Amino acid sequence: MISIIKKNILRTLFIIFRIFPIKNNKIVVCNYYGKGYGDNAKYIVNYLLENSKNKYEIIWLLNNINDELPSGVKGVKYKSIKSFYDLATAKIWIDNCRKHDYILKRKNQFYIQTWHSSIRLKKIEKDAIQYLPDDYIKNAISDSNRMDILTVGCEYSDKVYDRVFWYNGKRLNCGTPRFDVFFNNSEKKKIELKVRKFYKISKDKKIILYAPTFQKKLKEANLDYNNLIANLNENSKNNDEYIALVRLHPVSKNKVNESKFVIDATNYPDIQELIIACDYFITDYSGCCFDAMYANKKCMLYIPDYDNYISLERELEMDIMDLPFPKIYNEIDLIEKFKNFNEKEYTDNINRFLKKIGTYENGTACEQICALINDVVNGDDVNYEKI
């Protein structure tokens, strides 16, 4: 928690930096409070790099200044004086989390909030206010007042944001930028080959990606993935051979128990690429189940601790029983589900769910957001009738 004195000093810095003009072509991006090149902004920036012919000066705020960035993107240390200068002089801000309340926005700056999930599984913001620190609430309220537009992935999320965000401004119902790649078959093939090459997995092996969510009070990673893989490889109907990639939450203190058929993928920079490469996706309460859904992967929820999770850990926005994925409560049933996965039933459930939530996803989110950026930078009137 930052002191009031330090906040006032930082606010003063932003006021001082107002002597410098706003650079019309400068974009400052922040992902998960200084995390590396990933999530929605990665795909927005990739689109800009491919389609804007170096028109923009793109700054990415990083905790680790040595993180790899593509040509055309400059890394700046998160929370450094230089980062405050860049924020104070950029025309466009892009973020997927809340900005701190000491960050002051100028009148002619434009702030795009993509949020970090397309469909809300867990309760957030006002719905989870009893679990939130006072500092976060202050940041959320001030951040909402600064936002110029919020991107939305489906009608369901639109209604959730109405209720839980401290924001009643404009929205762009464009879909989720990081989901665009799921609609590009040639790009998906390249990414799958990239991941398999990175982990030295031959194309004949089936990949299971296991990505449990972080839990503060309960034991994480409760699936014995080594036993699962051993059982599947010993009893495969079609002589399939399986490899497990295990991706723990970044703040988890657990370690992956690696083996010949189990690989630690926790530090791989982009989970979207792992999802594209996998054949099966297993999680518990992570919203990445929806990423897997749009990527047309077979997704299963392994939730033996469901009752304890709801009562001790965190309430869910959606009734987990309404989700289109198989719900599995023990390892024996999980192995059985692999052996007898009903693809037609699964696909029918997914299609009904997509209709129910009113999806906006069609692979053009980045195109729509970048068109908006171009309009703002060029001084054109934004056509809010499309928003």
C-alpha positions as CSV (number, residue, x, y, z in Angstrom):
1,M,0.0,0.0,0.0
2,I,1.4,3.4,-1.0
3,S,1.4,6.3,1.5
4,I,-0.7,9.4,1.0
5,I,2.5,11.5,0.9
6,K,4.0,9.4,-1.9
7,K,0.7,9.5,-3.8
8,N,0.7,13.3,-3.6
9,I,4.3,13.4,-4.8
10,L,3.4,11.2,-7.8
11,R,0.4,13.3,-8.6
12,T,2.6,16.4,-8.6
13,L,4.9,14.7,-11.1
14,F,2.0,14.3,-13.4
15,I,1.0,17.9,-13.0
16,I,4.6,19.0,-13.8
17,F,4.7,16.8,-16.9
18,R,1.8,18.7,-18.3
19,I,4.3,21.4,-19.4
20,F,5.2,18.9,-22.2
21,P,2.8,18.6,-25.1
22,I,0.8,15.4,-25.8
23,K,2.4,13.4,-28.6
24,N,-0.4,12.5,-31.0
25,N,1.2,9.3,-32.2
26,K,2.3,8.0,-28.8
27,I,0.6,4.9,-27.3
28,V,1.4,3.7,-23.8
29,V,0.4,0.1,-23.0
30,C,0.2,-1.6,-19.6
31,N,-0.6,-5.3,-19.1
32,Y,-1.4,-6.8,-15.6
33,Y,0.5,-4.0,-13.8
34,G,3.7,-4.3,-15.7
35,K,3.7,-7.9,-17.0
36,G,5.3,-8.7,-20.3
37,Y,4.0,-8.7,-23.9
38,G,0.7,-10.5,-23.7
39,D,-3.1,-10.5,-23.3
40,N,-5.4,-8.3,-25.3
41,A,-2.9,-5.5,-25.9
42,K,-0.4,-7.8,-27.5
43,Y,-2.8,-8.6,-30.3
44,I,-3.9,-4.9,-30.7
45,V,-0.3,-3.8,-30.9
46,N,0.5,-6.7,-33.4
47,Y,-2.3,-5.4,-35.6
48,L,-1.0,-1.8,-35.4
49,L,2.6,-3.0,-36.2
50,E,1.3,-4.9,-39.3
51,N,-1.1,-2.3,-40.6
52,S,0.1,1.2,-39.5
53,K,3.6,1.4,-41.2
54,N,5.4,2.6,-38.0
55,K,2.9,5.4,-37.6
56,Y,2.9,5.0,-33.8
57,E,5.4,5.3,-31.0
58,I,4.4,2.4,-28.8
59,I,5.6,2.2,-25.2
60,W,5.1,-1.0,-23.2
61,L,5.4,-0.7,-19.4
62,L,7.4,-3.6,-17.9
63,N,8.3,-4.8,-14.5
64,N,11.2,-6.7,-16.1
65,I,12.8,-4.3,-18.6
66,N,14.6,-7.3,-20.2
67,D,11.3,-8.9,-21.4
68,E,11.3,-9.5,-25.1
69,L,9.3,-7.1,-27.2
70,P,8.8,-7.0,-31.0
71,S,10.5,-4.4,-33.2
72,G,8.6,-1.2,-33.1
73,V,7.7,-1.5,-29.3
74,K,9.9,0.2,-26.7
75,G,10.0,-1.2,-23.1
76,V,9.9,1.3,-20.2
77,K,10.2,0.4,-16.5
78,Y,6.8,0.2,-14.9
79,K,6.3,2.9,-12.2
80,S,9.5,4.7,-13.2
81,I,9.7,8.5,-13.7
82,K,10.1,7.8,-17.4
83,S,6.8,5.8,-17.4
84,F,5.0,8.7,-15.7
85,Y,6.4,11.1,-18.3
86,D,5.2,8.7,-21.1
87,L,1.8,8.4,-19.6
88,A,1.5,12.1,-19.2
89,T,2.5,12.8,-22.9
90,A,0.8,9.9,-24.7
91,K,-2.4,10.4,-26.8
92,I,-3.6,6.8,-26.2
93,W,-3.6,4.6,-23.1
94,I,-4.4,0.9,-23.3
95,D,-4.7,-1.3,-20.2
96,N,-6.5,-4.5,-19.0
97,C,-6.4,-3.7,-15.3
98,R,-7.0,-0.7,-13.0
99,K,-4.6,2.2,-13.0
100,H,-3.6,3.8,-9.7
101,D,-5.5,6.9,-8.6
102,Y,-2.3,9.0,-8.6
103,I,-2.1,8.7,-12.4
104,L,-3.7,11.9,-13.8
105,K,-5.2,11.9,-17.2
106,R,-5.2,15.0,-19.4
107,K,-8.2,16.4,-21.2
108,N,-7.1,15.4,-24.7
109,Q,-5.9,11.9,-23.9
110,F,-7.9,8.8,-24.7
111,Y,-8.0,5.7,-22.5
112,I,-9.0,2.3,-23.9
113,Q,-9.8,-0.3,-21.2
114,T,-9.9,-3.9,-22.6
115,W,-10.3,-5.7,-19.2
116,H,-8.6,-9.1,-18.9
117,S,-11.5,-11.4,-19.4
118,S,-14.2,-11.7,-22.0
119,I,-16.8,-13.6,-19.9
120,R,-17.0,-13.2,-16.1
121,L,-16.8,-16.5,-14.3
122,K,-15.7,-15.1,-10.9
123,K,-17.3,-12.2,-9.1
124,I,-15.4,-8.9,-9.5
125,E,-15.5,-5.2,-8.5
126,K,-18.8,-4.2,-6.8
127,D,-20.0,-7.9,-6.6
128,A,-16.8,-8.7,-4.6
129,I,-16.4,-5.5,-2.8
130,Q,-16.3,-7.2,0.6
131,Y,-13.1,-8.9,-0.4
132,L,-11.4,-5.9,-2.0
133,P,-8.9,-3.6,-0.2
134,D,-9.9,0.0,0.2
135,D,-7.0,1.0,-2.1
136,Y,-8.2,-1.1,-4.9
137,I,-11.7,0.3,-4.6
138,K,-10.3,3.9,-4.8
139,N,-8.2,2.9,-7.8
140,A,-11.2,1.3,-9.5
141,I,-13.5,4.3,-9.1
142,S,-10.9,6.8,-10.3
143,D,-9.9,4.5,-13.1
144,S,-13.5,4.2,-14.3
145,N,-13.8,8.0,-14.3
146,R,-10.7,8.2,-16.6
147,M,-11.8,5.6,-19.1
148,D,-13.1,6.7,-22.5
149,I,-14.1,3.4,-23.8
150,L,-14.5,-0.2,-22.5
151,T,-14.3,-3.1,-24.9
152,V,-16.9,-5.9,-24.5
153,G,-16.9,-9.5,-25.7
154,C,-20.6,-10.5,-25.3
155,E,-24.0,-9.3,-24.2
156,Y,-23.7,-11.2,-20.9
157,S,-20.6,-9.3,-20.0
158,D,-22.1,-6.1,-21.0
159,K,-24.9,-6.6,-18.4
160,V,-22.3,-7.6,-15.7
161,Y,-20.3,-4.5,-16.4
162,D,-23.5,-2.4,-16.0
163,R,-23.8,-3.8,-12.5
164,V,-20.3,-4.1,-11.2
165,F,-18.1,-1.4,-12.7
166,W,-18.0,2.2,-11.6
167,Y,-18.4,3.1,-15.3
168,N,-21.3,4.2,-17.4
169,G,-19.4,5.5,-20.5
170,K,-19.0,4.4,-24.1
171,R,-18.4,0.7,-25.0
172,L,-17.1,-1.0,-28.0
173,N,-19.0,-4.3,-28.5
174,C,-16.2,-5.7,-30.7
175,G,-15.2,-8.9,-29.0
176,T,-12.0,-9.8,-27.3
177,P,-8.7,-8.9,-29.1
178,R,-6.8,-11.9,-27.9
179,F,-9.5,-14.2,-29.3
180,D,-9.0,-12.9,-32.9
181,V,-6.2,-15.4,-33.5
182,F,-8.7,-18.2,-32.8
183,F,-10.5,-17.3,-36.1
184,N,-7.3,-17.4,-38.2
185,N,-6.5,-21.0,-39.1
186,S,-3.2,-20.3,-40.8
187,E,-1.9,-18.3,-37.8
188,K,-3.1,-21.1,-35.5
189,K,-1.1,-23.7,-37.4
190,K,2.1,-21.5,-37.1
191,I,1.5,-21.1,-33.4
192,E,1.0,-24.8,-32.7
193,L,4.2,-25.6,-34.6
194,K,6.0,-22.9,-32.6
195,V,4.9,-24.3,-29.2
196,R,5.6,-27.9,-30.2
197,K,9.1,-26.9,-31.3
198,F,9.7,-24.9,-28.1
199,Y,8.9,-27.9,-25.9
200,K,10.2,-30.5,-28.4
201,I,6.8,-32.2,-28.7
202,S,6.3,-34.2,-31.9
203,K,3.2,-33.7,-33.9
204,D,1.9,-37.2,-33.3
205,K,1.5,-36.6,-29.5
206,K,-1.7,-35.2,-28.0
207,I,-1.2,-32.2,-25.7
208,I,-3.2,-31.7,-22.5
209,L,-2.9,-28.3,-21.0
210,Y,-3.7,-28.1,-17.3
211,A,-4.0,-24.6,-15.9
212,P,-5.6,-24.4,-12.4
213,T,-6.5,-21.0,-11.0
214,F,-4.8,-19.4,-7.9
215,Q,-6.4,-20.2,-4.5
216,K,-5.5,-18.3,-1.4
217,K,-7.0,-20.6,1.2
218,L,-7.3,-24.0,-0.5
219,K,-4.6,-26.3,-1.9
220,E,-4.0,-25.6,-5.6
221,A,-3.2,-28.0,-8.4
222,N,-5.1,-30.8,-6.8
223,L,-5.0,-33.0,-10.0
224,D,-2.4,-35.7,-10.1
225,Y,-1.4,-35.0,-13.7
226,N,1.4,-37.5,-13.7
227,N,-1.0,-40.3,-12.8
228,L,-3.5,-39.0,-15.4
229,I,-0.9,-39.1,-18.2
230,A,0.5,-42.5,-17.2
231,N,-3.0,-44.0,-17.2
232,L,-4.0,-42.5,-20.5
233,N,-0.8,-43.6,-22.2
234,E,-1.2,-47.1,-20.8
235,N,-4.8,-47.5,-21.8
236,S,-5.3,-45.4,-24.9
237,K,-7.9,-46.8,-27.3
238,N,-6.2,-45.4,-30.4
239,N,-2.6,-45.8,-29.3
240,D,-2.5,-42.1,-28.7
241,E,0.4,-40.8,-26.6
242,Y,-0.2,-37.8,-24.3
243,I,2.0,-35.0,-23.0
244,A,0.8,-32.6,-20.3
245,L,1.8,-29.0,-20.2
246,V,1.1,-27.6,-16.7
247,R,0.7,-23.9,-16.2
248,L,0.4,-22.7,-12.7
249,H,-0.9,-19.2,-11.8
250,P,2.0,-16.7,-11.8
251,V,1.7,-16.0,-8.1
252,S,1.4,-19.6,-7.1
253,K,4.1,-20.9,-4.8
254,N,3.7,-24.5,-5.9
255,K,6.0,-26.3,-8.3
256,V,5.3,-28.5,-11.2
257,N,6.2,-32.2,-10.6
258,E,7.9,-32.7,-14.0
259,S,8.5,-36.1,-15.6
260,K,9.0,-37.6,-19.0
261,F,5.4,-36.8,-20.0
262,V,4.8,-33.7,-17.9
263,I,6.3,-30.3,-18.7
264,D,6.3,-27.1,-16.6
265,A,4.8,-24.4,-18.9
266,T,4.2,-21.8,-16.1
267,N,6.7,-19.3,-17.5
268,Y,5.6,-19.5,-21.2
269,P,4.8,-15.9,-22.1
270,D,1.4,-16.3,-23.7
271,I,-1.2,-18.8,-22.6
272,Q,-3.2,-18.1,-25.8
273,E,-0.5,-19.9,-27.7
274,L,-0.5,-22.9,-25.3
275,I,-4.3,-23.1,-25.7
276,I,-4.0,-23.1,-29.5
277,A,-1.4,-25.9,-29.3
278,C,-3.3,-28.2,-27.0
279,D,-5.8,-30.8,-27.8
280,Y,-7.5,-30.8,-24.3
281,F,-7.7,-28.1,-21.8
282,I,-8.3,-28.8,-18.1
283,T,-8.9,-26.1,-15.5
284,D,-11.0,-25.6,-12.4
285,Y,-12.3,-22.0,-11.9
286,S,-10.2,-20.1,-14.4
287,G,-11.9,-17.9,-17.0
288,C,-9.4,-19.4,-19.5
289,C,-12.1,-22.1,-20.1
290,F,-13.8,-19.5,-22.3
291,D,-10.5,-19.0,-24.3
292,A,-10.4,-22.7,-24.9
293,M,-14.1,-22.7,-25.9
294,Y,-13.4,-20.1,-28.6
295,A,-10.3,-21.9,-29.7
296,N,-12.4,-25.0,-30.3
297,K,-10.6,-27.1,-27.8
298,K,-12.1,-29.8,-25.6
299,C,-12.3,-28.2,-22.2
300,M,-13.1,-30.0,-18.9
301,L,-13.5,-28.5,-15.4
302,Y,-11.8,-30.6,-12.7
303,I,-13.5,-29.4,-9.5
304,P,-13.4,-31.9,-6.7
305,D,-13.2,-29.0,-4.2
306,Y,-16.2,-27.1,-5.6
307,D,-18.2,-26.7,-2.4
308,N,-15.2,-25.6,-0.4
309,Y,-14.1,-23.2,-3.1
310,I,-17.5,-21.4,-3.2
311,S,-17.7,-21.2,0.6
312,L,-14.1,-20.4,1.4
313,E,-12.4,-19.0,-1.6
314,R,-14.5,-16.9,-4.0
315,E,-18.0,-16.7,-5.3
316,L,-18.8,-17.2,-8.9
317,E,-20.7,-14.9,-11.2
318,M,-22.1,-17.8,-13.2
319,D,-23.5,-21.0,-11.9
320,I,-20.8,-23.4,-12.9
321,M,-23.5,-26.0,-13.7
322,D,-24.7,-23.7,-16.5
323,L,-21.3,-23.8,-18.2
324,P,-21.1,-26.0,-21.4
325,F,-18.0,-27.9,-20.2
326,P,-18.0,-31.4,-18.5
327,K,-17.8,-31.0,-14.7
328,I,-15.6,-33.7,-13.1
329,Y,-15.1,-34.4,-9.4
330,N,-12.5,-37.2,-9.2
331,E,-9.6,-38.6,-11.2
332,I,-11.3,-41.8,-12.1
333,D,-14.1,-40.0,-13.8
334,L,-11.7,-37.7,-15.5
335,I,-9.8,-40.6,-17.1
336,E,-13.2,-42.1,-18.2
337,K,-14.2,-38.8,-19.8
338,F,-11.0,-38.8,-21.9
339,K,-11.7,-42.3,-23.1
340,N,-15.4,-41.6,-23.9
341,F,-15.5,-37.9,-24.9
342,N,-18.7,-37.1,-26.7
343,E,-17.7,-34.5,-29.2
344,K,-21.2,-34.0,-30.7
345,E,-22.7,-33.4,-27.3
346,Y,-19.9,-31.1,-26.4
347,T,-20.3,-29.0,-29.6
348,D,-24.0,-28.7,-29.1
349,N,-23.6,-27.5,-25.6
350,I,-21.0,-24.9,-26.7
351,N,-23.3,-23.6,-29.5
352,R,-26.2,-23.2,-27.0
353,F,-24.0,-21.4,-24.6
354,L,-22.7,-19.0,-27.2
355,K,-26.3,-18.1,-28.2
356,K,-27.3,-17.6,-24.6
357,I,-24.5,-15.2,-23.8
358,G,-24.9,-13.2,-27.1
359,T,-21.3,-13.4,-28.3
360,Y,-19.7,-10.5,-30.2
361,E,-16.6,-12.6,-31.2
362,N,-16.0,-12.8,-34.9
363,G,-12.2,-12.3,-35.2
364,T,-12.3,-8.5,-35.9
365,A,-11.8,-7.0,-32.4
366,C,-8.3,-5.7,-33.1
367,E,-9.4,-4.2,-36.4
368,Q,-12.2,-2.4,-34.8
369,I,-10.1,-1.1,-31.9
370,C,-7.3,0.1,-34.2
371,A,-9.8,1.8,-36.4
372,L,-11.0,3.7,-33.3
373,I,-7.4,4.5,-32.4
374,N,-6.8,5.9,-35.9
375,D,-9.9,8.1,-35.7
376,V,-8.8,9.5,-32.3
377,V,-5.3,10.2,-33.4
378,N,-6.4,11.7,-36.7
379,G,-8.8,14.0,-34.9
380,D,-11.8,12.4,-36.7
381,D,-15.1,12.2,-34.9
382,V,-15.6,8.8,-33.4
383,N,-18.7,7.1,-34.8
384,Y,-20.3,6.1,-31.5
385,E,-23.4,4.8,-33.4
386,K,-21.3,1.7,-34.1
387,I,-20.2,1.5,-30.4
